[in-house]
Amino acid sequence: MKLYLLKRFLILILLLFGITLITFSLTKALPGDPAQNIVGERAQKEVIEKIRKELGADKDVMSQYLGYIKLLATGEMGRSYFTNRKVLDDILLKFPNTIKLALAAMFIAIPIGITLGFIAAYKKNTATDRIISSLSIAGLSLPVFWSGLIIMLIFSLKFKLFPPSGTGDIRFLFMPALTLALPAIATLARVTRTSVIEISDMPFVNTARAKGLSEFRINSTHIFKNALIPLVTVIGLDFGSYLNGAVLTETIFGWDGIGRFIMDGITKRDYPVIMGCIITGTTVFVAINIIVDVIYHYIDPRIRLYAPDR
């Protein structure tokens, strides 16, 4: 296990190095001048050149990239071009909000999605199965910005149950969490249905029935435990993507998280903010994948993370 974690850590460092190189190159290739964005188009050329020099934008791209790598090596992510605040401080301030939103979304999605998947599997080829499958497809097909606006229309504008936007307690959290949970519910329901149907037809389940075990024990011990492996994958991927910042959802509901932060950085061409958010998102996503692999190890003993080929 320790060898596996060490290898994944080394891969993470190489991955981050590649991500910084690609992202830095892409941001520099974008049209527009951040110095001009700060002072406006009517500013004098001397002022723009002075700001560009202060930002280090007058140097060649490779020198700028090496300078940024040296900055990262000291544990810093630079300062925002517009607020002059440390990017790392802003990320540490906003990331808890994104974690809160991601946890709330999964708290809604996991029990509902798995329950619907089990019901669809045990009611296979019935009207109940077809209704749940149709709703799952609809949940996957709906664009997040559209479902978010519909949820806002119903719960905020029509019934006035929740504030339309902002960051705060559960009253502000419910609508963005529900918006994120809808596609996750649909995915979990479909994966659970498929897994349960496949596992129910396996010989060891028939053997358990032949031994006279109760249906509750067969479902809870043999079927549910084996169905967990693909579900853990889906939950890990969804949770990791939400921790990267649900850009559209956070922007629609004014939720002050990483997603909204990087969107502001992109619109303002605030390169340190963009780079900091992407590096943070990559690190979090790889960390979630490592956690998922470790969970695999305990759910299915056949998976040996410390094997030489891992």
C-alpha positions as CSV (number, residue, x, y, z in Angstrom):
1,M,0.0,0.0,0.0
2,K,2.8,2.4,0.9
3,L,4.6,1.7,-2.4
4,Y,1.4,2.3,-4.3
5,L,0.8,5.6,-2.6
6,L,4.4,6.7,-3.2
7,K,4.1,5.9,-6.9
8,R,0.8,7.8,-7.2
9,F,2.4,10.8,-5.4
10,L,5.3,10.8,-7.9
11,I,2.8,10.5,-10.8
12,L,0.9,13.5,-9.3
13,I,4.0,15.6,-9.3
14,L,4.7,14.8,-13.0
15,L,1.1,15.4,-13.8
16,L,1.0,18.8,-12.1
17,F,4.2,19.7,-14.0
18,G,2.5,18.8,-17.3
19,I,-0.7,20.6,-16.4
20,T,1.1,23.8,-15.5
21,L,3.1,23.7,-18.8
22,I,0.0,23.1,-20.9
23,T,-2.3,25.6,-19.0
24,F,0.4,28.3,-18.9
25,S,1.0,27.9,-22.7
26,L,-2.8,28.1,-23.4
27,T,-3.4,31.1,-21.2
28,K,-0.5,32.9,-23.0
29,A,-2.0,32.0,-26.3
30,L,-5.3,33.6,-25.5
31,P,-6.1,36.9,-27.2
32,G,-6.1,40.0,-25.2
33,D,-3.8,41.9,-22.8
34,P,-4.3,41.6,-19.0
35,A,-2.5,44.9,-18.5
36,Q,-5.0,46.6,-20.8
37,N,-7.9,44.9,-19.0
38,I,-6.8,46.4,-15.7
39,V,-6.6,50.0,-16.8
40,G,-9.0,50.0,-19.8
41,E,-8.7,50.6,-23.5
42,R,-8.3,54.4,-23.1
43,A,-5.2,54.2,-20.9
44,Q,-2.0,55.6,-22.3
45,K,0.5,53.2,-23.8
46,E,3.2,54.2,-21.2
47,V,0.9,53.2,-18.4
48,I,0.0,49.9,-20.0
49,E,3.7,49.1,-20.6
50,K,4.5,50.0,-17.0
51,I,1.8,47.6,-15.7
52,R,2.9,44.9,-18.1
53,K,6.5,45.2,-16.8
54,E,5.2,45.0,-13.2
55,L,3.3,41.9,-14.1
56,G,6.3,40.4,-15.8
57,A,4.4,40.1,-19.0
58,D,7.2,41.9,-21.0
59,K,9.4,38.8,-20.7
60,D,9.4,35.9,-23.0
61,V,6.9,33.0,-22.3
62,M,9.6,30.5,-21.1
63,S,11.0,33.0,-18.6
64,Q,7.6,33.7,-17.3
65,Y,6.9,30.0,-17.0
66,L,10.1,29.3,-15.1
67,G,9.4,32.2,-12.8
68,Y,6.0,30.7,-12.1
69,I,7.4,27.3,-11.3
70,K,9.9,28.9,-8.9
71,L,7.0,30.6,-7.2
72,L,5.1,27.3,-6.9
73,A,8.1,25.7,-5.4
74,T,8.0,28.2,-2.5
75,G,4.3,27.3,-1.9
76,E,2.8,30.4,-3.5
77,M,0.5,30.8,-6.5
78,G,1.0,34.4,-7.3
79,R,-1.3,37.4,-6.8
80,S,-4.4,38.3,-8.6
81,Y,-3.9,41.0,-11.3
82,F,-7.0,42.8,-10.2
83,T,-7.2,42.5,-6.4
84,N,-3.5,42.0,-5.6
85,R,-4.5,39.4,-3.1
86,K,-2.7,36.1,-2.9
87,V,-4.4,33.5,-5.1
88,L,-3.7,30.8,-2.5
89,D,-5.4,32.8,0.2
90,D,-8.5,33.3,-2.0
91,I,-8.6,29.6,-2.9
92,L,-8.3,28.6,0.8
93,L,-11.2,31.0,1.5
94,K,-13.5,29.7,-1.3
95,F,-12.7,26.0,-1.3
96,P,-14.6,25.2,1.9
97,N,-17.8,26.5,0.1
98,T,-17.1,24.3,-2.8
99,I,-16.6,21.3,-0.5
100,K,-19.9,22.1,1.3
101,L,-21.7,22.3,-2.0
102,A,-20.2,19.0,-3.3
103,L,-21.0,17.2,-0.1
104,A,-24.6,18.5,-0.1
105,A,-25.1,17.4,-3.7
106,M,-23.8,13.9,-3.0
107,F,-25.8,13.7,0.2
108,I,-28.9,14.2,-1.9
109,A,-27.8,12.1,-4.9
110,I,-26.4,8.9,-3.3
111,P,-29.4,7.5,-1.4
112,I,-32.0,8.6,-4.0
113,G,-29.9,7.3,-7.0
114,I,-29.1,3.9,-5.4
115,T,-32.6,3.4,-4.2
116,L,-34.1,4.1,-7.6
117,G,-31.5,1.8,-9.2
118,F,-32.4,-1.0,-6.9
119,I,-36.2,-0.5,-7.5
120,A,-35.6,-0.4,-11.3
121,A,-33.6,-3.6,-11.1
122,Y,-36.1,-5.6,-9.1
123,K,-39.0,-4.3,-11.2
124,K,-37.1,-5.1,-14.4
125,N,-39.1,-4.7,-17.7
126,T,-42.1,-3.3,-15.8
127,A,-43.8,0.1,-16.0
128,T,-41.8,1.2,-12.8
129,D,-38.5,0.2,-14.5
130,R,-39.4,2.1,-17.6
131,I,-40.5,5.3,-15.7
132,I,-37.3,5.3,-13.6
133,S,-35.1,4.6,-16.7
134,S,-36.9,7.5,-18.6
135,L,-36.4,9.9,-15.7
136,S,-32.7,8.8,-15.6
137,I,-32.2,9.6,-19.2
138,A,-34.0,13.0,-18.8
139,G,-31.8,13.8,-15.8
140,L,-28.7,13.1,-17.8
141,S,-29.9,15.0,-20.8
142,L,-30.9,18.2,-19.1
143,P,-28.3,21.0,-19.3
144,V,-27.3,22.1,-15.9
145,F,-27.9,25.8,-16.6
146,W,-31.5,25.0,-17.7
147,S,-32.3,22.7,-14.7
148,G,-30.8,25.3,-12.4
149,L,-33.0,28.1,-13.8
150,I,-36.1,25.9,-13.5
151,I,-35.3,25.0,-9.9
152,M,-34.8,28.7,-9.2
153,L,-38.1,29.5,-10.9
154,I,-40.0,27.0,-8.8
155,F,-38.4,27.2,-5.4
156,S,-37.4,30.8,-5.3
157,L,-39.6,32.9,-7.6
158,K,-42.9,30.8,-7.5
159,F,-43.0,29.5,-3.9
160,K,-40.4,31.9,-2.4
161,L,-38.9,29.1,-0.2
162,F,-35.2,29.9,-0.8
163,P,-33.2,33.0,-1.7
164,P,-32.4,33.1,-5.5
165,S,-28.6,33.5,-5.0
166,G,-25.8,34.0,-2.5
167,T,-23.6,32.0,-0.2
168,G,-24.6,31.0,3.3
169,D,-26.5,28.4,5.3
170,I,-28.8,25.6,4.0
171,R,-31.3,28.1,2.6
172,F,-28.7,29.2,0.1
173,L,-27.2,25.7,-0.3
174,F,-30.4,23.7,-1.3
175,M,-31.0,24.9,-4.8
176,P,-27.4,24.6,-6.2
177,A,-27.0,21.3,-4.4
178,L,-30.2,20.0,-6.0
179,T,-29.1,21.2,-9.4
180,L,-25.8,19.3,-9.1
181,A,-27.5,16.2,-7.6
182,L,-29.9,15.7,-10.6
183,P,-27.3,14.3,-13.1
184,A,-25.6,12.4,-10.3
185,I,-29.0,10.8,-9.3
186,A,-29.6,9.7,-12.9
187,T,-26.1,8.2,-13.3
188,L,-26.2,6.3,-10.0
189,A,-29.7,5.0,-10.8
190,R,-28.6,3.6,-14.2
191,V,-25.3,2.1,-12.9
192,T,-27.0,0.6,-9.9
193,R,-29.8,-1.0,-12.1
194,T,-27.3,-2.5,-14.5
195,S,-25.0,-3.8,-11.7
196,V,-27.8,-5.3,-9.7
197,I,-29.3,-7.1,-12.7
198,E,-25.9,-8.5,-13.7
199,I,-25.0,-9.7,-10.2
200,S,-28.4,-11.2,-9.5
201,D,-27.9,-13.6,-12.4
202,M,-24.5,-14.8,-11.2
203,P,-24.0,-18.4,-9.9
204,F,-23.0,-17.4,-6.4
205,V,-26.3,-15.6,-5.9
206,N,-28.2,-18.7,-7.1
207,T,-26.1,-20.8,-4.8
208,A,-27.0,-18.5,-1.9
209,R,-30.7,-18.9,-2.7
210,A,-30.3,-22.7,-3.0
211,K,-28.8,-22.7,0.5
212,G,-32.0,-21.1,1.8
213,L,-30.6,-17.7,2.7
214,S,-33.2,-14.9,3.1
215,E,-33.7,-12.4,0.3
216,F,-32.7,-9.6,2.7
217,R,-29.3,-11.3,3.4
218,I,-28.7,-12.1,-0.3
219,N,-29.4,-8.5,-1.2
220,S,-27.5,-6.8,1.5
221,T,-24.5,-9.2,1.7
222,H,-24.0,-10.6,-1.8
223,I,-25.6,-8.2,-4.3
224,F,-25.2,-4.8,-2.7
225,K,-21.6,-5.4,-1.7
226,N,-20.6,-6.4,-5.2
227,A,-22.6,-3.6,-6.8
228,L,-20.7,-1.1,-4.7
229,I,-17.5,-1.3,-6.9
230,P,-18.9,0.5,-10.0
231,L,-20.9,2.8,-7.7
232,V,-17.8,3.9,-5.8
233,T,-16.2,4.8,-9.2
234,V,-19.2,7.0,-10.2
235,I,-19.4,8.7,-6.8
236,G,-15.7,9.4,-6.8
237,L,-15.7,10.9,-10.3
238,D,-18.8,13.0,-9.6
239,F,-17.5,14.2,-6.2
240,G,-14.1,15.0,-7.7
241,S,-15.6,17.0,-10.5
242,Y,-17.8,19.0,-8.1
243,L,-14.8,19.7,-5.9
244,N,-13.1,21.2,-9.0
245,G,-15.9,23.7,-9.0
246,A,-19.2,23.4,-10.6
247,V,-18.7,26.5,-12.8
248,L,-22.2,27.0,-14.2
249,T,-24.0,26.1,-11.0
250,E,-21.9,28.3,-8.8
251,T,-22.3,31.2,-11.3
252,I,-26.0,30.8,-11.7
253,F,-26.7,30.8,-7.9
254,G,-23.9,33.2,-7.0
255,W,-22.2,30.6,-4.8
256,D,-18.8,31.9,-3.8
257,G,-16.8,28.8,-4.6
258,I,-13.9,27.7,-6.8
259,G,-16.1,27.4,-9.9
260,R,-17.2,31.0,-9.7
261,F,-13.7,32.1,-8.8
262,I,-12.2,30.6,-11.9
263,M,-15.0,31.9,-14.1
264,D,-14.2,35.5,-12.9
265,G,-10.5,34.8,-13.6
266,I,-11.3,33.7,-17.1
267,T,-13.5,36.6,-18.0
268,K,-10.9,39.1,-16.6
269,R,-7.9,37.2,-18.0
270,D,-6.5,36.9,-14.5
271,Y,-3.9,34.3,-15.3
272,P,-2.6,33.6,-11.7
273,V,-6.2,32.9,-10.6
274,I,-6.8,30.5,-13.6
275,M,-3.5,28.7,-13.0
276,G,-4.1,28.4,-9.2
277,C,-7.6,27.0,-9.6
278,I,-6.6,24.5,-12.3
279,I,-3.6,23.3,-10.2
280,T,-5.9,22.9,-7.1
281,G,-8.5,21.1,-9.1
282,T,-6.0,18.7,-10.6
283,T,-4.6,17.9,-7.2
284,V,-8.0,17.3,-5.6
285,F,-9.1,15.1,-8.5
286,V,-6.1,12.9,-8.3
287,A,-6.4,12.7,-4.6
288,I,-10.0,11.6,-4.9
289,N,-9.0,8.9,-7.4
290,I,-6.4,7.6,-5.0
291,I,-9.0,7.4,-2.2
292,V,-11.3,5.5,-4.6
293,D,-8.5,3.0,-5.3
294,V,-8.0,2.5,-1.6
295,I,-11.7,1.9,-1.1
296,Y,-11.6,-0.6,-3.9
297,H,-8.9,-2.4,-2.0
298,Y,-11.2,-2.9,1.0
299,I,-14.4,-3.6,-0.9
300,D,-12.8,-6.2,-3.2
301,P,-9.9,-8.1,-1.7
302,R,-9.0,-9.4,-5.1
303,I,-7.7,-5.9,-5.9
304,R,-4.2,-5.6,-4.5
305,L,-2.8,-2.1,-4.6
306,Y,0.6,-3.2,-3.4
307,A,1.1,-5.7,-6.2
308,P,4.3,-5.2,-8.2
309,D,2.4,-4.4,-11.4
310,R,0.4,-1.6,-9.8
